[in-house]
Amino acid sequence: MRRVIISEKQLESLVGALRKVNEEHKEGSYMSKQQLYVIATLAMAMWENMEEGEQLEDWMESKIAQCEQSIISVVKTFMYDEATSDDDLRQI
């Protein structure tokens, strides 16, 4: 198994981006936006570092599968809510 390692510069960039998001969104779901950014960044780093066909431990595969299902559920509901907002319904 490989460890996901990011450079100090990448970490500083990530922290800076999170601070910027935090400052811009004092209200609402700014935490969700930050969390999605961290998930996407770390998932991409892991994807890039994994060898083709590399085996993960069973518990890791299980957590990834659970995460995938959770994200799919949230995104589908979010997209449905966006598509059926009051503005969209007025146009029908």
PyMOL commands that place a pseudoatom at each C-alpha (Angstrom):
pseudoatom trace, name=CA, resn=MET, resi=1, chain=A, elem=C, hetatm=0, pos=[0.000, 0.000, 0.000]
pseudoatom trace, name=CA, resn=ARG, resi=2, chain=A, elem=C, hetatm=0, pos=[1.224, 3.488, -0.818]
pseudoatom trace, name=CA, resn=ARG, resi=3, chain=A, elem=C, hetatm=0, pos=[0.780, 6.478, 1.410]
pseudoatom trace, name=CA, resn=VAL, resi=4, chain=A, elem=C, hetatm=0, pos=[-0.657, 9.613, -0.099]
pseudoatom trace, name=CA, resn=ILE, resi=5, chain=A, elem=C, hetatm=0, pos=[1.920, 12.321, 0.399]
pseudoatom trace, name=CA, resn=ILE, resi=6, chain=A, elem=C, hetatm=0, pos=[1.509, 15.940, -0.552]
pseudoatom trace, name=CA, resn=SER, resi=7, chain=A, elem=C, hetatm=0, pos=[4.239, 18.508, -0.570]
pseudoatom trace, name=CA, resn=GLU, resi=8, chain=A, elem=C, hetatm=0, pos=[4.422, 21.399, 1.872]
pseudoatom trace, name=CA, resn=LYS, resi=9, chain=A, elem=C, hetatm=0, pos=[3.609, 23.744, -1.002]
pseudoatom trace, name=CA, resn=GLN, resi=10, chain=A, elem=C, hetatm=0, pos=[0.501, 21.710, -1.902]
pseudoatom trace, name=CA, resn=LEU, resi=11, chain=A, elem=C, hetatm=0, pos=[-0.604, 21.718, 1.750]
pseudoatom trace, name=CA, resn=GLU, resi=12, chain=A, elem=C, hetatm=0, pos=[-0.129, 25.474, 1.996]
pseudoatom trace, name=CA, resn=SER, resi=13, chain=A, elem=C, hetatm=0, pos=[-2.144, 25.904, -1.187]
pseudoatom trace, name=CA, resn=LEU, resi=14, chain=A, elem=C, hetatm=0, pos=[-4.923, 23.688, 0.165]
pseudoatom trace, name=CA, resn=VAL, resi=15, chain=A, elem=C, hetatm=0, pos=[-5.047, 25.544, 3.478]
pseudoatom trace, name=CA, resn=GLY, resi=16, chain=A, elem=C, hetatm=0, pos=[-5.057, 28.881, 1.667]
pseudoatom trace, name=CA, resn=ALA, resi=17, chain=A, elem=C, hetatm=0, pos=[-7.915, 27.791, -0.579]
pseudoatom trace, name=CA, resn=LEU, resi=18, chain=A, elem=C, hetatm=0, pos=[-9.910, 26.592, 2.418]
pseudoatom trace, name=CA, resn=ARG, resi=19, chain=A, elem=C, hetatm=0, pos=[-9.335, 29.877, 4.237]
pseudoatom trace, name=CA, resn=LYS, resi=20, chain=A, elem=C, hetatm=0, pos=[-10.474, 31.798, 1.165]
pseudoatom trace, name=CA, resn=VAL, resi=21, chain=A, elem=C, hetatm=0, pos=[-13.646, 29.721, 0.906]
pseudoatom trace, name=CA, resn=ASN, resi=22, chain=A, elem=C, hetatm=0, pos=[-14.264, 30.229, 4.621]
pseudoatom trace, name=CA, resn=GLU, resi=23, chain=A, elem=C, hetatm=0, pos=[-13.890, 34.001, 4.340]
pseudoatom trace, name=CA, resn=GLU, resi=24, chain=A, elem=C, hetatm=0, pos=[-16.139, 34.233, 1.261]
pseudoatom trace, name=CA, resn=HIS, resi=25, chain=A, elem=C, hetatm=0, pos=[-18.919, 32.108, 2.755]
pseudoatom trace, name=CA, resn=LYS, resi=26, chain=A, elem=C, hetatm=0, pos=[-19.552, 33.187, 6.324]
pseudoatom trace, name=CA, resn=GLU, resi=27, chain=A, elem=C, hetatm=0, pos=[-23.137, 31.901, 6.032]
pseudoatom trace, name=CA, resn=GLY, resi=28, chain=A, elem=C, hetatm=0, pos=[-24.736, 28.858, 4.454]
pseudoatom trace, name=CA, resn=SER, resi=29, chain=A, elem=C, hetatm=0, pos=[-23.027, 25.564, 3.663]
pseudoatom trace, name=CA, resn=TYR, resi=30, chain=A, elem=C, hetatm=0, pos=[-19.446, 26.756, 3.408]
pseudoatom trace, name=CA, resn=MET, resi=31, chain=A, elem=C, hetatm=0, pos=[-18.302, 23.733, 5.432]
pseudoatom trace, name=CA, resn=SER, resi=32, chain=A, elem=C, hetatm=0, pos=[-19.805, 21.407, 2.851]
pseudoatom trace, name=CA, resn=LYS, resi=33, chain=A, elem=C, hetatm=0, pos=[-17.949, 23.193, 0.085]
pseudoatom trace, name=CA, resn=GLN, resi=34, chain=A, elem=C, hetatm=0, pos=[-14.679, 22.901, 2.015]
pseudoatom trace, name=CA, resn=GLN, resi=35, chain=A, elem=C, hetatm=0, pos=[-15.267, 19.243, 2.744]
pseudoatom trace, name=CA, resn=LEU, resi=36, chain=A, elem=C, hetatm=0, pos=[-16.039, 18.496, -0.909]
pseudoatom trace, name=CA, resn=TYR, resi=37, chain=A, elem=C, hetatm=0, pos=[-12.829, 20.275, -1.919]
pseudoatom trace, name=CA, resn=VAL, resi=38, chain=A, elem=C, hetatm=0, pos=[-10.764, 18.209, 0.513]
pseudoatom trace, name=CA, resn=ILE, resi=39, chain=A, elem=C, hetatm=0, pos=[-12.447, 14.964, -0.605]
pseudoatom trace, name=CA, resn=ALA, resi=40, chain=A, elem=C, hetatm=0, pos=[-11.854, 15.761, -4.272]
pseudoatom trace, name=CA, resn=THR, resi=41, chain=A, elem=C, hetatm=0, pos=[-8.238, 16.831, -3.713]
pseudoatom trace, name=CA, resn=LEU, resi=42, chain=A, elem=C, hetatm=0, pos=[-7.270, 13.809, -1.636]
pseudoatom trace, name=CA, resn=ALA, resi=43, chain=A, elem=C, hetatm=0, pos=[-9.153, 11.365, -3.860]
pseudoatom trace, name=CA, resn=MET, resi=44, chain=A, elem=C, hetatm=0, pos=[-7.346, 12.732, -6.918]
pseudoatom trace, name=CA, resn=ALA, resi=45, chain=A, elem=C, hetatm=0, pos=[-3.981, 12.502, -5.168]
pseudoatom trace, name=CA, resn=MET, resi=46, chain=A, elem=C, hetatm=0, pos=[-4.645, 8.890, -4.194]
pseudoatom trace, name=CA, resn=TRP, resi=47, chain=A, elem=C, hetatm=0, pos=[-5.893, 8.034, -7.690]
pseudoatom trace, name=CA, resn=GLU, resi=48, chain=A, elem=C, hetatm=0, pos=[-2.754, 9.515, -9.239]
pseudoatom trace, name=CA, resn=ASN, resi=49, chain=A, elem=C, hetatm=0, pos=[-0.456, 7.615, -6.860]
pseudoatom trace, name=CA, resn=MET, resi=50, chain=A, elem=C, hetatm=0, pos=[-2.091, 4.197, -7.161]
pseudoatom trace, name=CA, resn=GLU, resi=51, chain=A, elem=C, hetatm=0, pos=[-0.502, 1.742, -9.542]
pseudoatom trace, name=CA, resn=GLU, resi=52, chain=A, elem=C, hetatm=0, pos=[-2.770, 0.087, -12.127]
pseudoatom trace, name=CA, resn=GLY, resi=53, chain=A, elem=C, hetatm=0, pos=[-4.149, -3.071, -10.533]
pseudoatom trace, name=CA, resn=GLU, resi=54, chain=A, elem=C, hetatm=0, pos=[-2.784, -2.195, -7.088]
pseudoatom trace, name=CA, resn=GLN, resi=55, chain=A, elem=C, hetatm=0, pos=[-4.614, -4.013, -4.302]
pseudoatom trace, name=CA, resn=LEU, resi=56, chain=A, elem=C, hetatm=0, pos=[-5.950, -2.179, -1.277]
pseudoatom trace, name=CA, resn=GLU, resi=57, chain=A, elem=C, hetatm=0, pos=[-6.863, -3.711, 2.030]
pseudoatom trace, name=CA, resn=ASP, resi=58, chain=A, elem=C, hetatm=0, pos=[-10.463, -4.913, 2.290]
pseudoatom trace, name=CA, resn=TRP, resi=59, chain=A, elem=C, hetatm=0, pos=[-11.439, -2.233, 4.784]
pseudoatom trace, name=CA, resn=MET, resi=60, chain=A, elem=C, hetatm=0, pos=[-10.100, 0.469, 2.454]
pseudoatom trace, name=CA, resn=GLU, resi=61, chain=A, elem=C, hetatm=0, pos=[-12.124, -0.824, -0.486]
pseudoatom trace, name=CA, resn=SER, resi=62, chain=A, elem=C, hetatm=0, pos=[-15.203, -0.948, 1.746]
pseudoatom trace, name=CA, resn=LYS, resi=63, chain=A, elem=C, hetatm=0, pos=[-14.752, 2.669, 2.864]
pseudoatom trace, name=CA, resn=ILE, resi=64, chain=A, elem=C, hetatm=0, pos=[-14.257, 3.828, -0.721]
pseudoatom trace, name=CA, resn=ALA, resi=65, chain=A, elem=C, hetatm=0, pos=[-17.425, 1.994, -1.815]
pseudoatom trace, name=CA, resn=GLN, resi=66, chain=A, elem=C, hetatm=0, pos=[-19.405, 3.531, 1.069]
pseudoatom trace, name=CA, resn=CYS, resi=67, chain=A, elem=C, hetatm=0, pos=[-18.101, 6.982, 0.206]
pseudoatom trace, name=CA, resn=GLU, resi=68, chain=A, elem=C, hetatm=0, pos=[-19.037, 6.515, -3.443]
pseudoatom trace, name=CA, resn=GLN, resi=69, chain=A, elem=C, hetatm=0, pos=[-22.601, 5.549, -2.544]
pseudoatom trace, name=CA, resn=SER, resi=70, chain=A, elem=C, hetatm=0, pos=[-22.911, 8.462, -0.120]
pseudoatom trace, name=CA, resn=ILE, resi=71, chain=A, elem=C, hetatm=0, pos=[-21.657, 10.993, -2.670]
pseudoatom trace, name=CA, resn=ILE, resi=72, chain=A, elem=C, hetatm=0, pos=[-23.954, 9.585, -5.366]
pseudoatom trace, name=CA, resn=SER, resi=73, chain=A, elem=C, hetatm=0, pos=[-26.941, 9.902, -3.035]
pseudoatom trace, name=CA, resn=VAL, resi=74, chain=A, elem=C, hetatm=0, pos=[-26.126, 13.498, -2.112]
pseudoatom trace, name=CA, resn=VAL, resi=75, chain=A, elem=C, hetatm=0, pos=[-25.386, 14.598, -5.684]
pseudoatom trace, name=CA, resn=LYS, resi=76, chain=A, elem=C, hetatm=0, pos=[-28.534, 12.998, -7.090]
pseudoatom trace, name=CA, resn=THR, resi=77, chain=A, elem=C, hetatm=0, pos=[-30.699, 14.737, -4.485]
pseudoatom trace, name=CA, resn=PHE, resi=78, chain=A, elem=C, hetatm=0, pos=[-28.873, 18.049, -4.928]
pseudoatom trace, name=CA, resn=MET, resi=79, chain=A, elem=C, hetatm=0, pos=[-29.274, 17.899, -8.712]
pseudoatom trace, name=CA, resn=TYR, resi=80, chain=A, elem=C, hetatm=0, pos=[-32.948, 16.945, -8.427]
pseudoatom trace, name=CA, resn=ASP, resi=81, chain=A, elem=C, hetatm=0, pos=[-33.596, 19.812, -6.008]
pseudoatom trace, name=CA, resn=GLU, resi=82, chain=A, elem=C, hetatm=0, pos=[-31.828, 22.225, -8.361]
pseudoatom trace, name=CA, resn=ALA, resi=83, chain=A, elem=C, hetatm=0, pos=[-33.854, 20.971, -11.336]
pseudoatom trace, name=CA, resn=THR, resi=84, chain=A, elem=C, hetatm=0, pos=[-37.151, 21.258, -9.499]
pseudoatom trace, name=CA, resn=SER, resi=85, chain=A, elem=C, hetatm=0, pos=[-36.574, 24.632, -7.842]
pseudoatom trace, name=CA, resn=ASP, resi=86, chain=A, elem=C, hetatm=0, pos=[-39.399, 27.180, -7.882]
pseudoatom trace, name=CA, resn=ASP, resi=87, chain=A, elem=C, hetatm=0, pos=[-37.822, 29.000, -10.851]
pseudoatom trace, name=CA, resn=ASP, resi=88, chain=A, elem=C, hetatm=0, pos=[-37.840, 25.832, -12.943]
pseudoatom trace, name=CA, resn=LEU, resi=89, chain=A, elem=C, hetatm=0, pos=[-41.421, 24.974, -11.999]
pseudoatom trace, name=CA, resn=ARG, resi=90, chain=A, elem=C, hetatm=0, pos=[-42.668, 28.437, -13.016]
pseudoatom trace, name=CA, resn=GLN, resi=91, chain=A, elem=C, hetatm=0, pos=[-41.325, 27.885, -16.528]
pseudoatom trace, name=CA, resn=ILE, resi=92, chain=A, elem=C, hetatm=0, pos=[-43.356, 24.683, -17.049]
for i in range(1, 92): cmd.bond("trace and resi %d" % i, "trace and resi %d" % (i + 1))
show_as sticks, trace
zoom trace
